[in-house]
Amino acid sequence: MRAARILLGRSRSKPPFFDPLRDMGTGDPPIGTRRSTIIPNWIGKKILVHNGRWFCEVNVEADMVGHKLGNFVLTKMPREKVQSDSKAPPKRRIRPRGWSV
């Protein structure tokens, strides 16, 4: 595990990567990128992060420093498993008339 971290991690001689927060001036929280590393200056701020569909609000806490903003925004929505009624017959897929393969 440690060897992989050394090979794949960011060099210690480089500072943490972050994009500056964009403030749109509309009174909304600033917008951050998923790839930005959370720095200590952002503790206590609300930041909007895009998940691919809409912007999600992230409240930055002290435990989050050093992680990426994208770690705290879900890109895929969890779905509940639908249980089928055991008494109902299985549904058959019927092709309408006039449809060709």
ZAGUVEX-977500 format. One record per residue: residue in three letters; x, y, z of N, C-alpha, C, O, CB in turn. Coordinates in Angstrom, 2 decimals. Glycine has a CB too. Layout:
! residues N
  aa     n.u     n.v     n.w    ca.u    ca.v    ca.w     c.u     c.v     c.w     o.u     o.v     o.w    cb.u    cb.v    cb.w
 ALA       X       Y       Z       X       Y       Z       X       Y       Z       X       Y       Z       X       Y       Z
...
END
This chain:
! residues 101
  aa     n.u     n.v     n.w    ca.u    ca.v    ca.w     c.u     c.v     c.w     o.u     o.v     o.w    cb.u    cb.v    cb.w
 MET    0.82   -1.19    0.00    0.00    0.00    0.00    0.86    1.25    0.00    0.60    2.20   -0.74   -0.93    0.00    1.20
 ARG    1.90    1.25    0.82    2.75    2.42    0.91    3.51    2.65   -0.40    3.67    3.79   -0.83    3.74    2.26    2.07
 ALA    3.96    1.56   -1.03    4.68    1.70   -2.29    3.77    2.30   -3.37    4.21    3.12   -4.17    5.23    0.34   -2.75
 ALA    2.52    1.88   -3.38    1.59    2.42   -4.37    1.35    3.90   -4.12    1.24    4.68   -5.06    0.25    1.65   -4.34
 ARG    1.28    4.30   -2.86    1.07    5.71   -2.54    2.26    6.55   -2.99    2.08    7.67   -3.46    0.83    5.89   -1.03
 ILE    3.45    6.02   -2.84    4.64    6.75   -3.26    4.67    6.89   -4.78    5.03    7.94   -5.31    5.93    6.05   -2.76
 LEU    4.29    5.82   -5.49    4.32    5.85   -6.94    3.21    6.72   -7.53    3.44    7.42   -8.51    4.22    4.45   -7.48
 LEU    2.01    6.69   -6.94    0.87    7.36   -7.52    0.53    8.70   -6.88   -0.26    9.46   -7.43   -0.31    6.47   -7.44
 GLY    1.11    9.00   -5.73    0.78   10.23   -5.04    1.45   11.45   -5.65    2.34   11.33   -6.50    1.15   10.12   -3.59
 ARG    1.03   12.62   -5.22    1.62   13.86   -5.70    2.95   14.07   -4.97    3.08   13.72   -3.80    0.67   15.06   -5.47
 SER    3.91   14.63   -5.66    5.23   14.85   -5.08    5.13   15.76   -3.87    4.37   16.72   -3.85    6.18   15.45   -6.13
 ARG    5.91   15.46   -2.86    5.88   16.26   -1.63    6.52   17.64   -1.84    6.28   18.56   -1.06    6.60   15.53   -0.50
 SER    7.33   17.77   -2.88    7.95   19.06   -3.13    6.97   20.05   -3.76    7.21   21.26   -3.76    9.16   18.88   -4.03
 LYS    5.86   19.53   -4.31    4.86   20.40   -4.92    3.81   20.80   -3.88    3.52   20.03   -2.96    4.19   19.70   -6.12
 PRO    3.24   21.98   -4.02    2.15   22.35   -3.11    0.87   21.61   -3.50    0.80   21.06   -4.60    1.91   23.89   -3.13
 PRO   -0.15   21.58   -2.61   -1.40   20.91   -2.98   -2.07   21.62   -4.14   -2.04   22.85   -4.22   -2.35   20.84   -1.79
 PHE   -2.68   20.85   -5.03   -3.33   21.43   -6.20   -4.73   21.92   -5.83   -5.50   21.18   -5.23   -3.41   20.41   -7.36
 PHE   -5.05   23.15   -6.19   -6.42   23.64   -6.03   -6.66   24.75   -7.03   -5.78   25.54   -7.34   -6.68   24.13   -4.58
 ASP   -7.89   24.79   -7.53   -8.32   25.89   -8.37   -8.92   26.96   -7.47   -9.58   26.62   -6.49   -9.36   25.42   -9.46
 PRO   -8.70   28.23   -7.77   -9.32   29.26   -6.93  -10.85   29.18   -7.02  -11.40   28.85   -8.07   -8.83   30.67   -7.35
 LEU  -11.51   29.48   -5.92  -12.96   29.45   -5.90  -13.51   30.59   -6.74  -13.02   31.71   -6.68  -13.49   29.53   -4.46
 ARG  -14.55   30.28   -7.53  -15.16   31.31   -8.38  -16.41   31.84   -7.69  -17.32   31.08   -7.38  -15.52   30.73   -9.79
 ASP  -16.43   33.14   -7.45  -17.60   33.77   -6.86  -18.37   34.45   -7.97  -17.83   35.31   -8.66  -17.19   34.78   -5.74
 MET  -19.64   34.08   -8.16  -20.44   34.61   -9.26  -21.07   35.96   -8.93  -21.61   36.61   -9.82  -21.51   33.62   -9.63
 GLY  -21.02   36.38   -7.68  -21.54   37.69   -7.30  -23.05   37.73   -7.17  -23.62   38.82   -7.11  -21.12   38.69   -8.28
 THR  -23.71   36.57   -7.13  -25.17   36.54   -7.02  -25.63   36.26   -5.60  -26.82   36.12   -5.36  -25.73   35.50   -7.95
 GLY  -24.71   36.19   -4.66  -25.06   35.88   -3.29  -25.00   34.39   -2.99  -25.15   33.99   -1.84  -26.43   36.39   -2.99
 ASP  -24.79   33.56   -4.02  -24.64   32.12   -3.82  -23.24   31.82   -3.32  -22.34   32.64   -3.47  -24.93   31.35   -5.13
 PRO  -23.04   30.64   -2.70  -21.69   30.24   -2.30  -20.77   30.15   -3.52  -21.25   29.98   -4.64  -21.71   28.89   -1.54
 PRO  -19.46   30.26   -3.31  -18.53   30.15   -4.44  -18.52   28.75   -5.04  -18.90   27.78   -4.38  -17.11   30.53   -4.00
 ILE  -18.09   28.66   -6.29  -18.06   27.39   -7.02  -16.64   26.84   -7.01  -15.69   27.56   -7.33  -18.58   27.56   -8.47
 GLY  -16.50   25.56   -6.65  -15.20   24.89   -6.65  -15.21   23.73   -7.63  -16.28   23.28   -8.05  -14.83   24.40   -5.24
 THR  -14.03   23.25   -7.98  -13.93   22.11   -8.90  -13.71   20.83   -8.12  -13.18   20.84   -7.01  -12.78   22.33   -9.90
 ARG  -14.12   19.72   -8.71  -14.00   18.42   -8.05  -12.53   18.03   -7.83  -12.22   17.30   -6.89  -14.70   17.34   -8.87
 ARG  -11.65   18.50   -8.69  -10.25   18.09   -8.63   -9.43   18.89   -7.62   -8.26   18.57   -7.38   -9.62   18.22   -9.99
 SER  -10.01   19.91   -7.01   -9.27   20.76   -6.08   -9.09   20.09   -4.72  -10.02   19.48   -4.19   -9.99   22.10   -5.91
 THR   -7.89   20.22   -4.17   -7.62   19.74   -2.82   -8.12   20.78   -1.82   -7.90   21.98   -2.01   -6.10   19.45   -2.63
 ILE   -8.77   20.33   -0.76   -9.30   21.25    0.24   -8.14   21.77    1.08   -7.34   20.98    1.59  -10.38   20.56    1.15
 ILE   -8.06   23.08    1.23   -7.00   23.71    2.00   -7.58   24.30    3.28   -8.79   24.51    3.36   -6.28   24.82    1.16
 PRO   -6.75   24.57    4.29   -7.26   25.05    5.58   -8.00   26.38    5.51   -8.82   26.67    6.39   -6.12   25.18    6.55
 ASN   -7.76   27.20    4.50   -8.46   28.48    4.40   -9.94   28.32    4.14  -10.72   29.24    4.38   -7.84   29.32    3.30
 TRP  -10.36   27.16    3.65  -11.75   26.94    3.28  -12.60   26.37    4.41  -13.79   26.16    4.22  -11.81   26.01    2.10
 ILE  -12.01   26.13    5.59  -12.76   25.54    6.70  -13.89   26.48    7.10  -13.68   27.68    7.29  -11.83   25.26    7.92
 GLY  -15.09   25.93    7.21  -16.27   26.70    7.61  -17.01   27.33    6.44  -18.05   27.95    6.66  -15.86   27.77    8.55
 LYS  -16.51   27.19    5.22  -17.19   27.76    4.05  -18.13   26.75    3.42  -17.96   25.54    3.57  -16.16   28.24    3.01
 LYS  -19.12   27.27    2.71  -19.99   26.45    1.88  -19.53   26.64    0.45  -19.37   27.76   -0.02  -21.51   26.83    2.06
 ILE  -19.31   25.53   -0.26  -18.80   25.57   -1.63  -19.74   24.75   -2.51  -20.16   23.66   -2.12  -17.33   25.03   -1.71
 LEU  -20.06   25.27   -3.69  -20.87   24.53   -4.66  -19.94   23.72   -5.56  -18.96   24.25   -6.09  -21.76   25.50   -5.50
 VAL  -20.25   22.44   -5.72  -19.45   21.54   -6.56  -20.40   20.85   -7.53  -21.45   20.35   -7.13  -18.66   20.50   -5.69
 HIS  -20.03   20.81   -8.81  -20.88   20.20   -9.84  -20.67   18.70   -9.86  -19.54   18.22   -9.87  -20.57   20.80  -11.23
 ASN  -21.77   17.94   -9.85  -21.66   16.48   -9.86  -21.93   15.88  -11.23  -22.04   14.66  -11.36  -22.62   15.90   -8.85
 GLY  -22.03   16.71  -12.26  -22.31   16.25  -13.60  -23.72   16.57  -14.03  -24.02   16.55  -15.23  -22.07   14.77  -13.70
 ARG  -24.58   16.85  -13.08  -25.96   17.16  -13.40  -26.39   18.50  -12.79  -27.03   19.31  -13.47  -26.87   16.05  -12.90
 TRP  -26.05   18.72  -11.54  -26.37   19.98  -10.87  -25.30   20.28   -9.84  -24.40   19.47   -9.61  -27.77   19.92  -10.21
 PHE  -25.39   21.44   -9.21  -24.41   21.84   -8.20  -24.89   21.38   -6.83  -26.05   21.59   -6.46  -24.19   23.39   -8.21
 CYS  -23.99   20.76   -6.07  -24.27   20.31   -4.71  -23.47   21.16   -3.74  -22.34   21.56   -4.03  -23.94   18.79   -4.54
 GLU  -24.06   21.44   -2.59  -23.40   22.28   -1.60  -22.58   21.41   -0.65  -23.07   20.40   -0.15  -24.44   23.11   -0.81
 VAL  -21.33   21.80   -0.41  -20.43   21.08    0.49  -20.04   22.03    1.61  -19.53   23.12    1.36  -19.17   20.54   -0.26
 ASN  -20.28   21.61    2.86  -19.84   22.38    4.02  -18.47   21.84    4.43  -18.35   20.68    4.83  -20.87   22.28    5.21
 VAL  -17.44   22.65    4.33  -16.07   22.20    4.58  -15.81   22.19    6.08  -16.06   23.18    6.77  -15.05   23.11    3.84
 GLU  -15.30   21.06    6.58  -14.95   20.90    7.98  -13.46   20.60    8.09  -12.80   20.36    7.08  -15.80   19.77    8.64
 ALA  -12.95   20.61    9.30  -11.52   20.42    9.52  -11.04   19.03    9.10   -9.90   18.87    8.69  -11.18   20.65   10.98
 ASP  -11.91   18.02    9.20  -11.53   16.66    8.84  -11.34   16.49    7.34  -10.71   15.53    6.90  -12.57   15.67    9.32
 MET  -11.86   17.41    6.55  -11.81   17.28    5.09  -10.53   17.82    4.48  -10.29   17.60    3.29  -12.98   18.00    4.48
 VAL   -9.70   18.51    5.24   -8.49   19.13    4.70   -7.56   18.06    4.15   -7.28   17.06    4.81   -7.76   19.97    5.80
 GLY   -7.09   18.27    2.93   -6.20   17.32    2.28   -6.91   16.40    1.30   -6.26   15.76    0.47   -5.49   16.50    3.31
 HIS   -8.22   16.32    1.38   -8.99   15.49    0.45   -9.44   16.34   -0.73   -9.31   17.57   -0.70  -10.22   14.83    1.16
 LYS   -9.96   15.69   -1.75  -10.48   16.39   -2.93  -11.95   16.75   -2.69  -12.66   16.05   -1.97  -10.32   15.52   -4.20
 LEU  -12.40   17.85   -3.31  -13.80   18.25   -3.18  -14.73   17.20   -3.79  -15.85   17.01   -3.31  -14.04   19.60   -3.85
 GLY  -14.29   16.53   -4.84  -15.11   15.54   -5.51  -15.41   14.32   -4.66  -16.35   13.58   -4.96  -14.45   15.10   -6.75
 ASN  -14.64   14.08   -3.59  -14.89   12.94   -2.71  -16.19   13.11   -1.93  -16.75   12.12   -1.45  -13.74   12.76   -1.75
 PHE  -16.68   14.32   -1.80  -17.83   14.59   -0.94  -19.09   14.87   -1.74  -20.10   15.29   -1.17  -17.53   15.76   -0.04
 VAL  -19.05   14.64   -3.06  -20.21   14.85   -3.92  -20.46   13.55   -4.68  -19.58   13.05   -5.38  -20.00   16.05   -4.89
 LEU  -21.68   13.01   -4.55  -22.02   11.78   -5.26  -22.35   12.09   -6.71  -23.07   13.04   -7.01  -23.21   11.07   -4.58
 THR  -21.80   11.28   -7.62  -22.10   11.47   -9.04  -23.19   10.51   -9.50  -23.86   10.77  -10.50  -20.84   11.27   -9.88
 LYS  -23.37    9.42   -8.79  -24.41    8.45   -9.14  -25.37    8.35   -7.97  -24.97    8.21   -6.82  -23.79    7.05   -9.48
 MET  -26.65    8.43   -8.29  -27.66    8.40   -7.24  -27.93    6.96   -6.83  -28.09    6.09   -7.69  -28.96    9.08   -7.72
 PRO  -27.99    6.68   -5.51  -28.29    5.32   -5.06  -29.75    4.97   -5.36  -30.64    5.79   -5.16  -28.00    5.16   -3.56
 ARG  -29.96    3.77   -5.83  -31.32    3.30   -6.13  -31.69    2.17   -5.18  -30.86    1.33   -4.82  -31.43    2.84   -7.61
 GLU  -32.94    2.17   -4.78  -33.41    1.09   -3.94  -33.78   -0.11   -4.81  -34.28    0.04   -5.93  -34.62    1.54   -3.10
 LYS  -33.55   -1.27   -4.29  -33.87   -2.48   -5.02  -35.37   -2.73   -4.93  -35.93   -2.75   -3.84  -33.07   -3.69   -4.48
 VAL  -36.01   -2.91   -6.08  -37.45   -3.13   -6.11  -37.70   -4.63   -6.03  -37.20   -5.40   -6.85  -38.09   -2.52   -7.40
 GLN  -38.49   -5.02   -5.03  -38.80   -6.43   -4.87  -40.07   -6.74   -5.65  -41.09   -6.07   -5.50  -38.95   -6.81   -3.37
 SER  -39.99   -7.77   -6.47  -41.16   -8.14   -7.26  -42.11   -8.97   -6.42  -41.70   -9.65   -5.47  -40.74   -8.92   -8.53
 ASP  -43.37   -8.92   -6.76  -44.38   -9.69   -6.06  -44.24  -11.14   -6.49  -44.29  -11.44   -7.68  -45.82   -9.15   -6.36
 SER  -44.07  -12.06   -5.54  -43.80  -13.45   -5.89  -45.03  -14.14   -6.50  -44.87  -15.12   -7.22  -43.35  -14.22   -4.65
 LYS  -46.24  -13.64   -6.22  -47.44  -14.28   -6.75  -47.74  -13.84   -8.18  -48.42  -14.55   -8.92  -48.63  -13.95   -5.85
 ALA  -47.24  -12.70   -8.56  -47.52  -12.19   -9.90  -46.71  -12.97  -10.93  -45.54  -13.27  -10.69  -47.21  -10.67  -10.00
 PRO  -47.32  -13.29  -12.07  -46.56  -14.00  -13.11  -45.48  -13.08  -13.69  -45.65  -11.86  -13.68  -47.50  -14.51  -14.24
 PRO  -44.39  -13.64  -14.18  -43.33  -12.79  -14.75  -43.84  -12.06  -16.00  -44.60  -12.62  -16.79  -42.09  -13.63  -15.11
 LYS  -43.43  -10.83  -16.15  -43.87  -10.04  -17.30  -43.12  -10.50  -18.54  -41.91  -10.72  -18.50  -43.64   -8.52  -17.05
 ARG  -43.85  -10.64  -19.64  -43.25  -11.03  -20.90  -43.10   -9.80  -21.77  -43.96   -8.92  -21.78  -44.09  -12.12  -21.61
 ARG  -42.04   -9.75  -22.49  -41.82   -8.66  -23.41  -42.41   -9.04  -24.76  -41.94   -9.98  -25.40  -40.30   -8.32  -23.54
 ILE  -43.42   -8.33  -25.17  -44.10   -8.63  -26.42  -43.81   -7.51  -27.40  -43.96   -6.33  -27.08  -45.63   -8.81  -26.22
 ARG  -43.40   -7.89  -28.59  -43.11   -6.92  -29.64  -44.43   -6.53  -30.32  -45.18   -7.42  -30.72  -42.09   -7.48  -30.67
 PRO  -44.73   -5.23  -30.46  -45.96   -4.83  -31.15  -45.94   -5.26  -32.60  -44.88   -5.45  -33.19  -46.18   -3.32  -31.05
 ARG  -47.15   -5.40  -33.18  -47.27   -5.80  -34.58  -46.65   -4.74  -35.49  -46.73   -3.55  -35.21  -48.75   -6.04  -34.94
 GLY  -46.06   -5.18  -36.54  -45.48   -4.26  -37.50  -44.03   -3.91  -37.21  -43.38   -3.27  -38.04  -46.30   -3.03  -37.54
 TRP  -43.51   -4.29  -36.05  -42.11   -4.00  -35.72  -41.23   -5.11  -36.26  -41.52   -6.29  -36.06  -41.91   -3.84  -34.19
 SER  -40.19   -4.74  -36.94  -39.27   -5.76  -37.45  -38.00   -5.73  -36.60  -37.71   -4.76  -35.90  -38.95   -5.52  -38.96
 VAL  -37.27   -6.81  -36.68  -36.06   -6.95  -35.85  -34.96   -6.10  -36.35  -33.87   -6.09  -35.77  -35.61   -8.36  -35.79
END
